[in-house]
């Protein structure tokens, strides 16, 4: 098959063991990011299979109608960036391994790195040292402080393990079902949503972005945090009400935020008021960007390509397309 891979910005995949799985295919790797659907359509005119780097490129109905040769989209995890109905209408099969029970350790590790960086003021201390000013203030010890985890899923549970190793107290919040599961497992659930946000030294958000969870964290939630508290988001920017984080930081509650995700990505405007905020530590959506994580994820993605070519597709999202092709 003619396989096109989008958004491999550092041309990483060719150097990983998993890339050998595509040895029998004609592979084109695109190392830049393109938004214009017309440019994308020209690039992908010969593509029979499209491999995605998570949500880096949106797959719209407009784009799909311009790709008559496309038969397969292969990716991993959730797919809010793909118009599944349009894929089905255009006869494009979507395969995505949802990796049940397997957390992203890379994302959990980055979450912990951001917590440490913010609480110990590491970016500020590094900048001060390099500028010849030595120390630049006083950080906070994590032991004995309270970590609030919003969402009772795989990544949050991994972060909780790190927190336990550091001697933190852990409190949970989330959906009614998530809170019930946490309580059934013997975890401490906050007495109320208000208490969760107001009583924690650190609140870290670990929820999937769906129509039901968009904007689930509000400006009122954030402004209910203490002025010495930290808010962390390595999940999705859309989980936070639009504009709420900037407004809350401007109001001084919480006193600091550490994020890996933005409403607009790639974020390339250094004057963006949120990115430029003095009480924000930010990374450019690198939660899953490690060689180890890529090799794990793309091994699954390339297996899906090969399964399709053998006539036995796996991890199918819109099976009606395959049923129609089989008929």
Buried (B, 14 or more C-beta within 10 A) or exposed (E): BBBBBBBBEEEBBEEBEBBEBBEEBEBBBBEEEBEEBEEBBEBBBEBBBBBBBBBBBBBBEBBBEBBEEBBBBBBBBBBBBBBBEBBBBBBBBBBBBEBEEEBBBBBBBBBBBBBBBBBBBBBBBEEBEEEEEEEBEEBBEBEEBBBBBBBBBBBBBBBBEBBEEBEBBBBBBBBEEBBEBBEEEEBEBBEEBEBBBBBBBBBBBBBBBEEEBBEBBBBEBBBBBBEEBBBBBBBBBBBBBEEBBBBBBEEEBBBBBBBBBBBEEEBEEEEBEBBEBEBBBBBEBEBBBBEEBBBBBBBBBBBBBBBBBEEEBBBBBBEEBBEEEEE
